[in-house]
Amino acid sequence: MEWVETTGKTVEEAKSIALDRLGVADEDAEFEILEEPKPGLFGRVRGEARVRARVKPKSPRAKNDRRDRGRRREGAPREEGSNERSGDNRSPRQKPQKQEKKMTDNTDRPRRERPEGPPADPAEVAAQAEKFLLGLASALGASATTNSVIDGDDIEVHLNGNDLGLLVGPRGSTLQAVQDITRVVAQRRMGDHDTRLRIDVGGYRAKRKEALGRFVNQVADDVVSTGTARALEAMPSSDRKIVHDALNGRTDIATHSEGEDPNRRVVITPAAANEG
């Protein structure tokens, strides 16, 4: 996963900007604090906060390690506890031994998943996602087709057809839920932790990106002409990323995010105000 480096007046502001660029929530990212603002005179601070962030890698090894450590803990302490409790000639070890064998059998089963095998084929992940989406559309009584665009580990699956509005929802809220469920089906069940899967229904994301890009550039022009900052409506992280990307090449304005999800919003400021 690639790292992004951001700056801000505080560490929290730099982290927030990084989350917007990555398009993920705080719990799905990891950070490295490279530099913190230094205290100055009269309570002021000097310099900026600088952090690095990336999408948190999801490795299955930690789960196996916990299982292995769990098996080790289930072994020795039970035998020691049995000796300490044995105050007569009855066989106190017999019951713990049966329970230990049962637990060992259960923890052996996940080995069949072979989580440390070769990485999943992105084409196979896309195929599983397409199969699930077609079944979902069929369950709604809609006729649909799918196609996928694969660029390395980035996968975008498109579900196309009529009467798919229910899978989009207001401002794409249902689409986000459909994407999360599809990721579970197509990635986690396959032990895939490398690909990045995105779902689009009826071309909604492409249309939303184009419309939002035009709108925020108009707002930016207004900010430049009036010299007054403008705060946009609250948006999910995916839309905030579109805003930042759409305005990234402009030198006459700057963007940052304020507030907490789900009320977090992008603020567009004149470049001169940002420098001050």
C-alpha positions in Angstrom: 0.0 0.0 0.0 1.4 3.4 -1.0 2.0 6.1 1.7 0.8 9.7 1.4 2.4 12.6 3.2 0.4 15.5 4.5 0.9 18.6 6.6 -1.4 20.7 8.8 -1.4 23.2 11.7 -1.9 20.2 14.1 -1.2 16.5 13.9 -5.0 15.9 13.9 -5.5 18.2 10.9 -2.7 16.5 9.0 -4.2 13.1 9.7 -7.6 14.3 8.6 -6.2 15.5 5.3 -4.5 12.2 4.8 -7.8 10.3 5.4 -9.5 12.4 2.8 -6.8 11.7 0.2 -6.9 8.0 1.0 -10.7 7.9 0.9 -10.9 5.7 4.1 -12.1 6.1 7.6 -9.7 6.5 10.6 -9.9 2.9 11.7 -8.8 1.7 8.2 -5.6 3.7 8.1 -2.3 3.8 9.9 -0.1 6.8 10.5 3.5 7.8 11.2 4.1 11.2 12.8 7.1 12.7 11.0 7.1 16.1 12.7 5.1 18.0 15.3 4.6 21.8 15.7 7.1 23.3 18.1 5.9 25.5 21.0 6.8 29.2 20.7 6.4 32.4 22.6 3.1 33.4 24.2 1.5 30.1 23.5 2.0 30.2 19.8 3.4 27.3 17.8 6.1 27.2 15.1 6.1 25.0 12.0 3.6 22.5 10.9 2.7 18.9 11.7 3.8 16.4 9.1 2.5 12.8 8.9 2.6 9.8 6.6 -0.4 7.6 6.2 -1.5 4.6 4.2 -4.5 2.2 4.0 -4.0 -0.3 6.9 -2.7 -3.7 5.5 -4.9 -6.6 6.5 -2.6 -9.6 7.1 -4.1 -13.0 8.0 -0.9 -14.0 9.8 -1.8 -12.2 13.0 -5.0 -14.4 13.2 -3.0 -17.6 12.9 -0.4 -16.3 15.4 -3.2 -15.8 17.9 -4.5 -19.3 17.3 -1.1 -20.8 17.7 -0.5 -18.8 20.9 -4.0 -19.8 22.0 -3.2 -23.5 21.5 0.0 -23.2 23.5 -1.9 -21.4 26.3 -4.6 -24.1 26.3 -2.0 -26.8 26.8 0.5 -26.3 29.6 -1.6 -24.3 32.1 -4.4 -26.9 32.1 -2.0 -29.7 33.0 -0.5 -27.6 35.8 -3.9 -26.6 37.1 -5.0 -30.3 37.1 -2.0 -31.3 39.3 -2.7 -28.5 41.8 -6.3 -29.5 42.2 -5.6 -33.2 42.6 -6.1 -33.8 46.3 -7.1 -37.5 46.1 -6.7 -40.6 44.0 -9.4 -39.7 41.5 -8.3 -38.8 38.0 -8.7 -35.0 37.8 -6.8 -34.8 34.5 -9.3 -36.9 32.5 -11.9 -34.1 32.0 -9.4 -31.4 31.0 -7.7 -33.8 28.6 -11.0 -34.4 26.7 -11.7 -30.7 26.5 -8.2 -29.9 25.3 -8.5 -32.5 22.5 -11.8 -30.9 21.4 -10.3 -27.5 21.3 -7.2 -28.7 19.4 -9.5 -30.3 16.8 -11.4 -27.0 16.3 -8.3 -24.8 15.9 -6.8 -27.2 13.3 -9.7 -26.6 10.9 -8.7 -23.1 9.6 -5.4 -24.5 8.2 -7.4 -25.6 5.2 -7.8 -21.9 4.2 -4.0 -21.8 3.5 -3.9 -18.0 4.3 -0.1 -17.8 3.6 -0.5 -19.2 0.0 0.1 -17.1 -3.2 -1.8 -13.8 -3.6 -5.3 -14.1 -5.0 -5.6 -13.5 -8.7 -7.3 -10.1 -9.3 -9.2 -11.5 -12.2 -10.7 -14.2 -9.9 -11.6 -11.6 -7.3 -13.4 -9.6 -10.0 -15.2 -12.7 -11.3 -16.5 -13.5 -7.8 -17.6 -9.9 -7.4 -19.5 -10.0 -10.7 -21.2 -13.2 -9.8 -22.4 -11.8 -6.5 -23.6 -8.6 -8.0 -25.5 -10.4 -10.8 -27.2 -12.5 -8.2 -28.1 -9.4 -6.1 -29.7 -7.7 -9.2 -31.6 -10.9 -10.0 -33.0 -11.0 -6.5 -34.4 -7.5 -7.1 -36.0 -8.6 -10.3 -33.6 -6.5 -12.4 -31.8 -7.6 -15.5 -28.1 -6.5 -15.4 -24.7 -7.1 -16.9 -21.2 -6.6 -15.5 -17.8 -5.7 -16.6 -14.5 -5.2 -14.7 -11.5 -2.9 -15.1 -8.3 -4.3 -13.6 -5.2 -2.2 -13.1 -2.7 -4.1 -11.1 -4.2 -4.6 -7.6 -7.0 -2.0 -8.3 -10.3 -3.6 -9.4 -13.4 -1.7 -10.4 -16.5 -3.7 -11.2 -19.4 -2.1 -13.0 -23.0 -3.3 -12.7 -25.1 -2.0 -15.5 -28.8 -2.2 -16.3 -32.2 -0.8 -15.6 -34.1 -0.5 -12.3 -30.9 -0.5 -10.3 -31.6 2.7 -8.3 -32.3 0.7 -5.1 -28.7 -0.4 -5.2 -27.5 3.2 -5.3 -29.6 5.0 -2.7 -29.6 8.6 -1.7 -26.1 10.1 -2.6 -24.7 6.6 -3.0 -25.3 5.5 0.6 -26.7 2.1 -0.5 -24.0 1.7 -3.0 -21.4 2.0 -0.3 -23.1 -0.8 1.7 -23.2 -3.0 -1.5 -19.5 -2.4 -2.0 -18.7 -3.4 1.6 -20.7 -6.7 1.3 -19.2 -7.5 -2.1 -15.7 -7.1 -0.6 -16.6 -9.6 2.0 -17.8 -12.1 -0.6 -15.1 -11.6 -3.2 -12.0 -10.8 -1.0 -12.2 -12.0 2.5 -13.6 -15.5 1.7 -10.7 -15.9 -0.8 -8.1 -14.8 1.7 -7.4 -11.8 -0.5 -5.7 -8.9 1.4 -3.9 -7.2 -1.5 -6.4 -6.0 -4.1 -8.5 -2.8 -3.8 -12.1 -3.5 -5.0 -14.5 -0.7 -5.9 -18.1 -1.2 -7.1 -20.1 1.1 -9.4 -23.8 0.7 -10.2 -25.3 2.2 -13.3 -22.3 4.5 -13.8 -23.2 6.4 -10.6 -19.7 7.0 -9.4 -18.5 8.3 -12.8 -21.4 10.6 -13.1 -21.0 11.8 -9.5 -17.3 12.4 -9.9 -17.9 14.5 -13.1 -20.7 16.5 -11.6 -19.0 17.1 -8.3 -15.8 18.1 -10.1 -17.6 20.7 -12.1 -19.5 22.0 -9.0 -16.4 22.4 -6.8 -14.5 24.2 -9.5 -17.3 26.7 -9.8 -17.2 27.2 -6.0 -13.5 27.6 -6.2 -13.8 30.3 -8.8 -16.3 32.1 -6.5 -13.9 31.8 -3.6 -11.1 33.4 -5.7 -13.3 36.3 -7.0 -14.8 37.1 -3.6 -11.7 36.3 -1.4 -14.1 34.5 1.0 -13.7 30.9 2.1 -16.6 28.5 1.4 -17.5 25.3 3.3 -19.2 22.6 1.3 -21.9 20.3 2.5 -21.0 17.3 4.7 -19.8 14.4 2.5 -18.5 10.9 3.0 -14.7 10.3 2.7 -15.0 9.1 -0.9 -16.7 12.3 -2.1 -14.2 14.4 -0.1 -11.4 12.7 -2.0 -13.1 13.6 -5.3 -13.2 17.2 -4.2 -9.5 17.3 -3.2 -8.5 15.5 -6.4 -10.5 17.9 -8.6 -8.9 21.0 -7.0 -5.5 19.6 -6.5 -4.0 21.2 -9.6 -5.2 24.7 -8.7 -2.7 27.2 -7.1 -5.2 30.0 -6.4 -7.1 28.1 -3.7 -6.4 25.5 -1.0 -8.7 22.8 0.6 -8.9 21.2 4.0 -11.5 19.3 5.9 -13.3 20.2 9.2 -15.6 18.4 11.6 -16.2 14.8 12.5 -17.9 12.1 10.4 -20.7 12.0 9.3 -20.7 15.8 9.4 -17.2 16.3 8.1 -17.0 18.8 5.2 -14.4 20.3 2.8 -13.5 24.0 3.1 -12.2 25.9 0.1 -10.0 28.9 1.0 -8.2 31.5 -1.1 -4.5 30.6 -1.5 -3.4 33.9 0.1 -5.5 33.1 3.2 -4.0 29.6 3.4 -0.5 31.0 3.3 -1.2 33.5 6.1 
